[in-house]
Amino acid sequence: MKGSGEGRAAFSVRAAEIAVALAIFAVGAVIALDSVRIGARWTEEGPQTGYFPFFVGLVVCAASAINLVRALLMQRERASAFVQVGQLKLVLAVLAPAAVFVGIVPWTGIYLAATLFIAYFMRRLGRYPWWKAASGALATGIALFLLFEIWFLVPLPKGPLERLLGVG
């Protein structure tokens, strides 16, 4: 397996620290900027709506800036592999289908999306025969529908299939 690159580093701890610091800094900046938009001053009546969130955003940005500087100054020997290629492939084998699942829910409804998601995992990762994957996923989708819609009375996002069956 080593020859196929599975054991080499996908990216280093340093790169991961930099990426996370930049991402969290961006979140803090959005919080601070949006707080200014809705009002982040102290008035005669007291603080405006965005006053406290503005300072929270600034603290998040400051902490992220400190983490970014620490990551940039990290010594090479401490900047070891954060994740190896083989490990990253395993994570992406779950993360990518999960992202697709979340992305298709608005168009298919949660029950069809969940059925397809489960069938994919059973077939691809579980290596079940197609008929077992299809029947297991269909049974799970129906069970989820009965559990949430009938038993708990919790309406979840519906798609065209549920509308076609008259339950959407």
N, CA, C and O atoms as a DFTB+ gen file, in Angstrom:
672 C
 N C O
     1  1       0.814      -1.190       0.000
     2  2       0.000       0.000       0.000
     3  2       0.862       1.261       0.000
     4  3       0.449       2.289      -0.536
     5  1       2.032       1.196       0.583
     6  2       2.892       2.376       0.672
     7  2       3.240       2.916      -0.702
     8  3       3.369       4.130      -0.862
     9  1       3.397       2.054      -1.700
    10  2       3.761       2.493      -3.031
    11  2       2.677       3.301      -3.710
    12  3       2.971       4.084      -4.613
    13  1       1.421       3.131      -3.297
    14  2       0.323       3.855      -3.934
    15  2       0.109       5.238      -3.322
    16  3      -0.813       5.946      -3.726
    17  1       0.931       5.634      -2.365
    18  2       0.817       6.956      -1.776
    19  2      -0.149       7.034      -0.611
    20  3      -0.398       8.126      -0.100
    21  1      -0.702       5.909      -0.173
    22  2      -1.673       5.901       0.909
    23  2      -1.060       6.356       2.228
    24  3      -1.759       6.924       3.067
    25  1       0.254       6.113       2.431
    26  2       0.886       6.437       3.700
    27  2       1.506       7.821       3.740
    28  3       1.962       8.254       4.799
    29  1       1.536       8.526       2.620
    30  2       2.143       9.861       2.642
    31  2       1.142      10.884       3.171
    32  3      -0.068      10.656       3.160
    33  1       1.664      12.003       3.628
    34  2       0.830      13.032       4.235
    35  2      -0.030      13.724       3.179
    36  3       0.459      14.117       2.120
    37  1      -1.315      13.866       3.485
    38  2      -2.201      14.640       2.615
    39  2      -1.950      16.124       2.848
    40  3      -1.865      16.903       1.899
    41  1      -1.830      16.512       4.121
    42  2      -1.387      17.846       4.484
    43  2      -0.902      17.832       5.916
    44  3      -1.208      16.919       6.682
    45  1      -0.144      18.852       6.267
    46  2       0.532      18.888       7.560
    47  2      -0.349      19.519       8.636
    48  3      -1.392      20.108       8.353
    49  1       0.106      19.376       9.876
    50  2      -0.565      20.012      11.004
    51  2      -0.535      21.524      10.800
    52  3      -1.510      22.216      11.093
    53  1       0.574      22.024      10.302
    54  2       0.712      23.470      10.053
    55  2      -0.341      23.952       9.062
    56  3      -0.994      24.969       9.295
    57  1      -0.511      23.231       7.959
    58  2      -1.510      23.620       6.957
    59  2      -2.923      23.561       7.536
    60  3      -3.748      24.428       7.252
    61  1      -3.199      22.543       8.345
    62  2      -4.520      22.428       8.967
    63  2      -4.763      23.577       9.937
    64  3      -5.854      24.148       9.961
    65  1      -3.761      23.921      10.732
    66  2      -3.890      25.031      11.687
    67  2      -4.150      26.345      10.952
    68  3      -4.985      27.144      11.376
    69  1      -3.441      26.565       9.860
    70  2      -3.619      27.791       9.076
    71  2      -5.027      27.835       8.486
    72  3      -5.699      28.864       8.556
    73  1      -5.468      26.731       7.909
    74  2      -6.795      26.696       7.294
    75  2      -7.897      26.933       8.324
    76  3      -8.831      27.693       8.068
    77  1      -7.796      26.297       9.469
    78  2      -8.818      26.463      10.510
    79  2      -8.790      27.885      11.061
    80  3      -9.846      28.478      11.282
    81  1      -7.602      28.441      11.285
    82  2      -7.505      29.816      11.790
    83  2      -8.137      30.797      10.806
    84  3      -8.849      31.712      11.221
    85  1      -7.889      30.621       9.516
    86  2      -8.478      31.507       8.510
    87  2      -9.996      31.342       8.430
    88  3     -10.724      32.325       8.296
    89  1     -10.467      30.106       8.513
    90  2     -11.911      29.867       8.448
    91  2     -12.620      30.478       9.654
    92  3     -13.663      31.116       9.502
    93  1     -12.069      30.291      10.837
    94  2     -12.702      30.831      12.040
    95  2     -12.577      32.353      12.075
    96  3     -13.477      33.035      12.565
    97  1     -11.483      32.886      11.565
    98  2     -11.358      34.341      11.452
    99  2     -12.467      34.889      10.555
   100  3     -13.063      35.921      10.862
   101  1     -12.742      34.202       9.452
   102  2     -13.801      34.633       8.536
   103  2     -15.159      34.630       9.234
   104  3     -15.962      35.541       9.031
   105  1     -15.420      33.618      10.051
   106  2     -16.681      33.569      10.804
   107  2     -16.763      34.757      11.763
   108  3     -17.799      35.415      11.849
   109  1     -15.684      35.029      12.475
   110  2     -15.659      36.172      13.394
   111  2     -15.856      37.490      12.665
   112  3     -16.539      38.382      13.167
   113  1     -15.262      37.620      11.484
   114  2     -15.414      38.844      10.699
   115  2     -16.849      39.024      10.234
   116  3     -17.374      40.138      10.259
   117  1     -17.485      37.946       9.812
   118  2     -18.894      38.031       9.403
   119  2     -19.757      38.455      10.584
   120  3     -20.648      39.291      10.429
   121  1     -19.508      37.895      11.750
   122  2     -20.270      38.263      12.944
   123  2     -20.075      39.748      13.255
   124  3     -21.049      40.463      13.492
   125  1     -18.832      40.213      13.255
   126  2     -18.550      41.611      13.580
   127  2     -19.157      42.556      12.540
   128  3     -19.776      43.554      12.908
   129  1     -18.992      42.260      11.265
   130  2     -19.518      43.130      10.211
   131  2     -21.041      43.162      10.213
   132  3     -21.636      44.223      10.024
   133  1     -21.668      42.030      10.421
   134  2     -23.123      42.015      10.451
   135  2     -23.648      42.720      11.705
   136  3     -24.723      43.319      11.677
   137  1     -22.905      42.649      12.780
   138  2     -23.301      43.357      13.991
   139  2     -23.267      44.867      13.763
   140  3     -24.135      45.589      14.254
   141  1     -22.273      45.345      13.023
   142  2     -22.204      46.768      12.687
   143  2     -23.409      47.150      11.821
   144  3     -23.986      48.223      11.992
   145  1     -23.778      46.276      10.905
   146  2     -24.906      46.537      10.009
   147  2     -26.206      46.738      10.797
   148  3     -27.005      47.615      10.468
   149  1     -26.415      45.918      11.841
   150  2     -27.662      46.026      12.604
   151  2     -27.549      46.999      13.777
   152  3     -28.542      47.266      14.453
   153  1     -26.366      47.525      14.022
   154  2     -26.169      48.487      15.099
   155  2     -25.359      47.895      16.226
   156  3     -25.812      46.978      16.912
   157  1     -24.150      48.421      16.421
   158  2     -23.255      47.862      17.434
   159  2     -22.711      48.945      18.361
   160  3     -21.594      48.838      18.866
   161  1     -23.508      49.985      18.577
   162  2     -23.053      51.077      19.449
   163  2     -23.832      51.077      20.759
   164  3     -24.867      50.427      20.908
   165  1     -23.286      51.830      21.687
   166  2     -23.987      52.046      22.951
   167  2     -24.706      53.386      22.820
   168  3     -24.084      54.423      22.587
   169  1     -26.014      53.341      22.972
   170  2     -26.801      54.567      22.839
   171  2     -27.310      54.995      24.207
   172  3     -27.005      54.364      25.219
   173  1     -28.083      56.064      24.230
   174  2     -28.648      56.537      25.498
   175  2     -29.580      55.509      26.121
   176  3     -29.731      55.444      27.341
   177  1     -30.212      54.694      25.251
   178  2     -31.124      53.650      25.750
   179  2     -30.378      52.380      26.155
   180  3     -30.974      51.475      26.739
   181  1     -29.112      52.305      25.859
   182  2     -28.338      51.111      26.170
   183  2     -27.718      50.534      24.907
   184  3     -27.627      51.219      23.889
   185  1     -27.297      49.293      24.968
   186  2     -26.625      48.708      23.805
   187  2     -27.603      48.410      22.667
   188  3     -28.742      47.998      22.889
   189  1     -27.120      48.631      21.443
   190  2     -27.913      48.233      20.289
   191  2     -27.832      46.720      20.139
   192  3     -27.043      46.061      20.816
   193  1     -28.653      46.178      19.248
   194  2     -28.775      44.738      19.080
   195  2     -27.441      44.057      18.801
   196  3     -27.187      42.964      19.307
   197  1     -26.598      44.682      18.012
   198  2     -25.340      44.051      17.628
   199  2     -24.151      44.379      18.502
   200  3     -23.024      44.009      18.173
   201  1     -24.378      45.066      19.611
   202  2     -23.266      45.507      20.457
   203  2     -22.425      44.343      20.983
   204  3     -21.215      44.296      20.763
   205  1     -23.066      43.414      21.671
   206  2     -22.323      42.290      22.248
   207  2     -21.822      41.310      21.186
   208  3     -20.683      40.852      21.278
   209  1     -22.637      40.975      20.180
   210  2     -22.103      40.102      19.116
   211  2     -20.896      40.706      18.395
   212  3     -20.005      39.977      17.958
   213  1     -20.864      42.043      18.269
   214  2     -19.711      42.690      17.635
   215  2     -18.430      42.372      18.389
   216  3     -17.419      42.015      17.783
   217  1     -18.471      42.499      19.702
   218  2     -17.272      42.228      20.495
   219  2     -16.928      40.741      20.531
   220  3     -15.756      40.370      20.587
   221  1     -17.944      39.903      20.499
   222  2     -17.680      38.461      20.393
   223  2     -16.961      38.177      19.075
   224  3     -16.000      37.408      19.045
   225  1     -17.423      38.795      17.986
   226  2     -16.770      38.628      16.687
   227  2     -15.330      39.102      16.714
   228  3     -14.454      38.464      16.130
   229  1     -15.075      40.230      17.394
   230  2     -13.700      40.734      17.502
   231  2     -12.812      39.778      18.289
   232  3     -11.658      39.553      17.924
   233  1     -13.352      39.214      19.372
   234  2     -12.579      38.254      20.178
   235  2     -12.259      37.010      19.339
   236  3     -11.142      36.494      19.388
   237  1     -13.242      36.536      18.574
   238  2     -13.018      35.375      17.709
   239  2     -11.936      35.692      16.687
   240  3     -11.057      34.865      16.444
   241  1     -11.986      36.876      16.086
   242  2     -10.964      37.277      15.107
   243  2      -9.585      37.374      15.755
   244  3      -8.592      36.929      15.178
   245  1      -9.523      37.952      16.945
   246  2      -8.234      38.091      17.633
   247  2      -7.653      36.717      17.979
   248  3      -6.465      36.476      17.764
   249  1      -8.471      35.830      18.506
   250  2      -7.985      34.487      18.844
   251  2      -7.522      33.752      17.588
   252  3      -6.514      33.046      17.614
   253  1      -8.250      33.916      16.500
   254  2      -7.862      33.263      15.251
   255  2      -6.569      33.845      14.706
   256  3      -5.739      33.117      14.162
   257  1      -6.394      35.149      14.849
   258  2      -5.147      35.784      14.395
   259  2      -3.960      35.252      15.201
   260  3      -2.890      35.002      14.645
   261  1      -4.149      35.083      16.494
   262  2      -3.079      34.517      17.334
   263  2      -2.758      33.093      16.877
   264  3      -1.587      32.733      16.748
   265  1      -3.783      32.287      16.634
   266  2      -3.554      30.919      16.158
   267  2      -2.880      30.904      14.796
   268  3      -2.041      30.043      14.531
   269  1      -3.236      31.842      13.934
   270  2      -2.607      31.924      12.618
   271  2      -1.121      32.243      12.742
   272  3      -0.298      31.614      12.077
   273  1      -0.772      33.204      13.579
   274  2       0.635      33.560      13.780
   275  2       1.400      32.372      14.367
   276  3       2.514      32.077      13.934
   277  1       0.809      31.694      15.344
   278  2       1.471      30.519      15.930
   279  2       1.689      29.430      14.880
   280  3       2.735      28.780      14.863
   281  1       0.700      29.232      14.004
   282  2       0.839      28.213      12.956
   283  2       1.931      28.600      11.968
   284  3       2.704      27.747      11.533
   285  1       1.999      29.878      11.612
   286  2       3.020      30.330      10.665
   287  2       4.425      30.217      11.245
   288  3       5.392      30.017      10.510
   289  1       4.533      30.344      12.562
   290  2       5.834      30.242      13.225
   291  2       6.178      28.818      13.656
   292  3       7.244      28.587      14.227
   293  1       5.298      27.872      13.393
   294  2       5.501      26.485      13.806
   295  2       6.762      25.908      13.149
   296  3       6.989      26.077      11.951
   297  1       7.557      25.240      13.945
   298  2       8.783      24.630      13.433
   299  2       8.462      23.401      12.592
   300  3       7.457      22.726      12.817
   301  1       9.312      23.124      11.638
   302  2       9.086      22.012      10.700
   303  2       8.903      20.672      11.412
   304  3       8.039      19.884      11.025
   305  1       9.696      20.406      12.438
   306  2       9.608      19.105      13.105
   307  2       8.285      18.938      13.863
   308  3       7.835      17.812      14.076
   309  1       7.663      20.044      14.269
   310  2       6.358      19.962      14.939
   311  2       5.219      19.941      13.931
   312  3       4.089      19.587      14.267
   313  1       5.523      20.323      12.688
   314  2       4.490      20.384      11.643
   315  2       4.403      19.044      10.918
   316  3       4.531      18.975       9.696
   317  1       4.185      17.996      11.682
   318  2       4.113      16.649      11.106
   319  2       2.817      16.473      10.315
   320  3       2.034      17.409      10.158
   321  1       2.618      15.276       9.833
   322  2       1.418      14.988       9.037
   323  2       0.165      15.102       9.899
   324  3       0.087      14.512      10.976
   325  1      -0.805      15.858       9.421
   326  2      -2.087      15.960      10.102
   327  2      -2.946      14.755       9.755
   328  3      -3.596      14.169      10.621
   329  1      -2.942      14.398       8.487
   330  2      -3.696      13.249       8.019
   331  2      -2.965      12.661       6.810
   332  3      -2.393      13.384       5.994
   333  1      -3.000      11.342       6.721
   334  2      -2.384      10.674       5.578
   335  2      -3.416      10.493       4.469
   336  3      -4.620      10.547       4.715
   337  1      -2.937      10.279       3.255
   338  2      -3.812      10.171       2.097
   339  2      -4.859       9.077       2.296
   340  3      -6.035       9.295       2.007
   341  1      -4.457       7.916       2.780
   342  2      -5.394       6.816       2.995
   343  2      -6.472       7.167       4.008
   344  3      -7.640       6.828       3.820
   345  1      -6.082       7.849       5.088
   346  2      -7.043       8.268       6.097
   347  2      -8.011       9.303       5.530
   348  3      -9.210       9.257       5.805
   349  1      -7.486      10.232       4.743
   350  2      -8.322      11.264       4.148
   351  2      -9.334      10.658       3.181
   352  3     -10.475      11.115       3.107
   353  1      -8.923       9.638       2.446
   354  2      -9.848       8.960       1.535
   355  2     -11.002       8.319       2.306
   356  3     -12.144       8.348       1.849
   357  1     -10.710       7.741       3.474
   358  2     -11.767       7.143       4.298
   359  2     -12.747       8.201       4.804
   360  3     -13.959       7.985       4.812
   361  1     -12.215       9.334       5.222
   362  2     -13.082      10.412       5.695
   363  2     -13.944      10.937       4.555
   364  3     -15.145      11.147       4.727
   365  1     -13.341      11.149       3.399
   366  2     -14.085      11.671       2.250
   367  2     -15.100      10.664       1.721
   368  3     -16.109      11.054       1.132
   369  1     -14.843       9.371       1.926
   370  2     -15.802       8.345       1.501
   371  2     -17.119       8.468       2.268
   372  3     -18.161       8.016       1.791
   373  1     -17.074       9.073       3.444
   374  2     -18.283       9.301       4.229
   375  2     -18.763      10.745       4.067
   376  3     -19.964      10.994       3.955
   377  1     -17.833      11.686       4.055
   378  2     -18.191      13.100       4.015
   379  2     -18.837      13.507       2.691
   380  3     -19.825      14.241       2.690
   381  1     -18.304      13.051       1.584
   382  2     -18.851      13.457       0.281
   383  2     -20.296      12.976       0.091
   384  3     -21.143      13.783      -0.292
   385  1     -20.614      11.702       0.340
   386  2     -22.021      11.298       0.228
   387  2     -22.929      12.011       1.232
   388  3     -24.088      12.287       0.925
   389  1     -22.422      12.309       2.413
   390  2     -23.232      13.030       3.399
   391  2     -23.545      14.438       2.903
   392  3     -24.656      14.931       3.094
   393  1     -22.573      15.085       2.267
   394  2     -22.808      16.419       1.699
   395  2     -23.826      16.354       0.562
   396  3     -24.678      17.233       0.435
   397  1     -23.734      15.315      -0.261
   398  2     -24.717      15.134      -1.335
   399  2     -26.104      14.916      -0.728
   400  3     -27.086      15.483      -1.208
   401  1     -26.188      14.107       0.310
   402  2     -27.454      13.852       1.001
   403  2     -28.094      15.164       1.459
   404  3     -29.269      15.420       1.197
   405  1     -27.310      15.981       2.140
   406  2     -27.823      17.261       2.631
   407  2     -28.236      18.150       1.459
   408  3     -29.242      18.856       1.533
   409  1     -27.461      18.112       0.385
   410  2     -27.753      18.952      -0.766
   411  2     -29.007      18.567      -1.530
   412  3     -29.663      19.438      -2.101
   413  1     -29.362      17.283      -1.559
   414  2     -30.531      16.870      -2.338
   415  2     -31.835      16.860      -1.541
   416  3     -32.911      16.733      -2.126
   417  1     -31.757      16.992      -0.218
   418  2     -32.973      16.971       0.603
   419  2     -33.999      18.013       0.150
   420  3     -35.183      17.682       0.091
   421  1     -33.612      19.255      -0.174
   422  2     -34.645      20.221      -0.598
   423  2     -35.399      19.802      -1.866
   424  3     -36.542      20.215      -2.058
   425  1     -34.792      19.005      -2.719
   426  2     -35.427      18.624      -3.973
   427  2     -36.115      17.265      -3.903
   428  3     -37.116      17.042      -4.585
   429  1     -35.591      16.360      -3.092
   430  2     -36.159      15.006      -3.051
   431  2     -36.990      14.748      -1.804
   432  3     -37.774      13.800      -1.762
   433  1     -36.824      15.577      -0.801
   434  2     -37.424      15.298       0.496
   435  2     -36.466      14.428       1.299
   436  3     -35.579      13.784       0.738
   437  1     -36.648      14.415       2.593
   438  2     -35.693      13.717       3.449
   439  2     -35.815      12.200       3.360
   440  3     -34.820      11.494       3.527
   441  1     -36.997      11.693       3.106
   442  2     -37.183      10.244       3.123
   443  2     -36.553       9.583       1.897
   444  3     -35.881       8.560       2.030
   445  1     -36.758      10.148       0.715
   446  2     -36.127       9.600      -0.487
   447  2     -34.614       9.773      -0.412
   448  3     -33.864       8.861      -0.759
   449  1     -34.162      10.951       0.046
   450  2     -32.725      11.193       0.180
   451  2     -32.100      10.198       1.154
   452  3     -31.021       9.667       0.888
   453  1     -32.767       9.939       2.278
   454  2     -32.250       8.993       3.268
   455  2     -32.220       7.578       2.705
   456  3     -31.280       6.825       2.960
   457  1     -33.245       7.216       1.941
   458  2     -33.287       5.888       1.333
   459  2     -32.128       5.703       0.360
   460  3     -31.460       4.669       0.374
   461  1     -31.891       6.703      -0.481
   462  2     -30.780       6.640      -1.434
   463  2     -29.430       6.619      -0.715
   464  3     -28.516       5.894      -1.108
   465  1     -29.322       7.417       0.335
   466  2     -28.091       7.505       1.129
   467  2     -27.760       6.151       1.763
   468  3     -26.622       5.688       1.696
   469  1     -28.752       5.533       2.371
   470  2     -28.543       4.239       3.022
   471  2     -28.222       3.157       1.990
   472  3     -27.350       2.317       2.212
   473  1     -28.934       3.186       0.859
   474  2     -28.660       2.202      -0.199
   475  2     -27.237       2.346      -0.707
   476  3     -26.553       1.347      -0.929
   477  1     -26.785       3.578      -0.892
   478  2     -25.419       3.814      -1.353
   479  2     -24.408       3.239      -0.364
   480  3     -23.482       2.528      -0.756
   481  1     -24.590       3.548       0.906
   482  2     -23.637       3.064       1.908
   483  2     -23.663       1.541       2.034
   484  3     -22.616       0.909       2.174
   485  1     -24.835       0.967       1.985
   486  2     -24.900      -0.493       2.081
   487  2     -24.205      -1.144       0.893
   488  3     -23.480      -2.125       1.055
   489  1     -24.424      -0.605      -0.288
   490  2     -23.853      -1.199      -1.503
   491  2     -22.362      -0.906      -1.613
   492  3     -21.563      -1.814      -1.843
   493  1     -21.987       0.359      -1.450
   494  2     -20.609       0.788      -1.697
   495  2     -19.665       0.397      -0.558
   496  3     -18.634      -0.232      -0.796
   497  1     -20.008       0.762       0.659
   498  2     -19.102       0.515       1.782
   499  2     -19.361      -0.824       2.461
   500  3     -18.428      -1.468       2.941
   501  1     -20.621      -1.245       2.504
   502  2     -20.949      -2.524       3.137
   503  2     -20.811      -3.703       2.193
   504  3     -20.761      -4.857       2.619
   505  1     -20.750      -3.396       0.900
   506  2     -20.611      -4.415      -0.155
   507  2     -21.744      -5.456      -0.112
   508  3     -21.525      -6.637      -0.378
   509  1     -22.946      -4.998       0.224
   510  2     -24.111      -5.878       0.192
   511  2     -24.560      -6.054      -1.251
   512  3     -24.325      -5.175      -2.081
   513  1     -25.202      -7.177      -1.565
   514  2     -25.786      -7.313      -2.907
   515  2     -26.830      -6.215      -3.117
   516  3     -27.401      -5.702      -2.155
   517  1     -27.078      -5.855      -4.388
   518  2     -27.973      -4.735      -4.678
   519  2     -29.365      -4.941      -4.084
   520  3     -29.988      -3.985      -3.622
   521  1     -29.859      -6.181      -4.092
   522  2     -31.208      -6.418      -3.595
   523  2     -31.302      -6.228      -2.081
   524  3     -32.329      -5.774      -1.576
   525  1     -30.235      -6.574      -1.353
   526  2     -30.230      -6.347       0.087
   527  2     -30.115      -4.851       0.394
   528  3     -30.775      -4.338       1.299
   529  1     -29.269      -4.166      -0.371
   530  2     -29.112      -2.724      -0.170
   531  2     -30.428      -2.003      -0.457
   532  3     -30.838      -1.123       0.300
   533  1     -31.086      -2.379      -1.556
   534  2     -32.341      -1.724      -1.931
   535  2     -33.441      -2.021      -0.908
   536  3     -34.154      -1.111      -0.487
   537  1     -33.581      -3.269      -0.512
   538  2     -34.652      -3.605       0.427
   539  2     -34.384      -3.032       1.815
   540  3     -35.311      -2.562       2.475
   541  1     -33.155      -3.062       2.259
   542  2     -32.821      -2.484       3.565
   543  2     -33.021      -0.981       3.588
   544  3     -33.539      -0.436       4.563
   545  1     -32.613      -0.304       2.516
   546  2     -32.783       1.144       2.445
   547  2     -34.251       1.520       2.356
   548  3     -34.690       2.473       3.000
   549  1     -35.017       0.775       1.558
   550  2     -36.448       1.052       1.425
   551  2     -37.173       0.829       2.757
   552  3     -38.018       1.635       3.146
   553  1     -36.847      -0.248       3.444
   554  2     -37.455      -0.516       4.746
   555  2     -37.112       0.587       5.743
   556  3     -37.960       1.000       6.534
   557  1     -35.882       1.056       5.704
   558  2     -35.474       2.126       6.611
   559  2     -36.192       3.428       6.283
   560  3     -36.639       4.136       7.186
   561  1     -36.307       3.751       4.984
   562  2     -37.018       4.961       4.576
   563  2     -38.472       4.941       5.009
   564  3     -38.995       5.943       5.496
   565  1     -39.122       3.804       4.834
   566  2     -40.521       3.665       5.260
   567  2     -40.631       3.763       6.781
   568  3     -41.537       4.414       7.300
   569  1     -39.714       3.121       7.486
   570  2     -39.727       3.182       8.956
   571  2     -39.528       4.618       9.444
   572  3     -40.189       5.045      10.390
   573  1     -38.630       5.360       8.809
   574  2     -38.423       6.760       9.187
   575  2     -39.691       7.576       8.957
   576  3     -40.076       8.391       9.795
   577  1     -40.335       7.349       7.811
   578  2     -41.577       8.062       7.515
   579  2     -42.636       7.766       8.573
   580  3     -43.260       8.683       9.106
   581  1     -42.836       6.489       8.873
   582  2     -43.839       6.112       9.867
   583  2     -43.499       6.683      11.243
   584  3     -44.376       7.173      11.954
   585  1     -42.238       6.616      11.603
   586  2     -41.801       7.095      12.913
   587  2     -42.043       8.595      13.071
   588  3     -42.656       9.026      14.048
   589  1     -41.566       9.387      12.116
   590  2     -41.662      10.838      12.267
   591  2     -43.024      11.398      11.891
   592  3     -43.566      12.233      12.615
   593  1     -43.587      10.957      10.775
   594  2     -44.836      11.549      10.294
   595  2     -46.065      11.012      11.024
   596  3     -46.991      11.772      11.308
   597  1     -46.087       9.730      11.329
   598  2     -47.272       9.125      11.919
   599  2     -47.185       9.087      13.451
   600  3     -48.105       9.521      14.144
   601  1     -46.071       8.565      13.964
   602  2     -45.972       8.373      15.407
   603  2     -45.668       9.686      16.140
   604  3     -46.398      10.074      17.052
   605  1     -44.569      10.379      15.731
   606  2     -44.173      11.608      16.425
   607  2     -44.896      12.853      15.909
   608  3     -44.863      13.895      16.564
   609  1     -45.545      12.762      14.751
   610  2     -46.228      13.886      14.123
   611  2     -45.293      15.070      13.870
   612  3     -45.661      16.228      14.068
   613  1     -44.085      14.750      13.432
   614  2     -43.092      15.768      13.117
   615  2     -42.981      15.852      11.597
   616  3     -42.476      14.925      10.964
   617  1     -43.447      16.949      11.007
   618  2     -43.347      17.068       9.552
   619  2     -41.914      17.392       9.130
   620  3     -41.357      18.416       9.527
   621  1     -41.339      16.528       8.340
   622  2     -39.998      16.744       7.812
   623  2     -40.104      17.124       6.342
   624  3     -41.164      16.943       5.742
   625  1     -39.031      17.648       5.741
   626  2     -39.100      18.092       4.338
   627  2     -39.577      16.988       3.395
   628  3     -39.056      15.872       3.399
   629  1     -40.575      17.331       2.594
   630  2     -41.146      16.382       1.631
   631  2     -40.642      16.720       0.234
   632  3     -40.250      17.852      -0.048
   633  1     -40.660      15.731      -0.615
   634  2     -40.262      15.910      -1.999
   635  2     -41.385      15.521      -2.930
   636  3     -42.520      15.318      -2.497
   637  1     -41.073      15.415      -4.212
   638  2     -42.111      15.084      -5.195
   639  2     -42.709      13.692      -4.996
   640  3     -43.878      13.477      -5.317
   641  1     -41.938      12.755      -4.478
   642  2     -42.463      11.399      -4.263
   643  2     -43.584      11.414      -3.220
   644  3     -44.629      10.799      -3.432
   645  1     -43.383      12.096      -2.121
   646  2     -44.403      12.163      -1.087
   647  2     -45.649      12.904      -1.602
   648  3     -46.777      12.523      -1.289
   649  1     -45.432      13.965      -2.392
   650  2     -46.571      14.688      -2.961
   651  2     -47.331      13.804      -3.938
   652  3     -48.560      13.853      -4.000
   653  1     -46.599      12.993      -4.705
   654  2     -47.222      12.075      -5.659
   655  2     -48.094      11.040      -4.924
   656  3     -49.159      10.650      -5.402
   657  1     -47.607      10.609      -3.753
   658  2     -48.355       9.636      -2.948
   659  2     -49.436      10.290      -2.099
   660  3     -50.183       9.600      -1.404
   661  1     -49.526      11.632      -2.151
   662  2     -50.571      12.342      -1.431
   663  2     -50.274      12.601       0.034
   664  3     -51.192      12.875       0.807
   665  1     -49.014      12.521       0.431
   666  2     -48.674      12.748       1.846
   667  2     -47.791      13.984       2.009
   668  3     -47.298      14.238       3.108
   669  1     -47.583      14.742       0.962
   670  2     -46.684      15.906       1.025
   671  2     -47.356      17.200       1.233
   672  3     -46.695      18.236       1.300
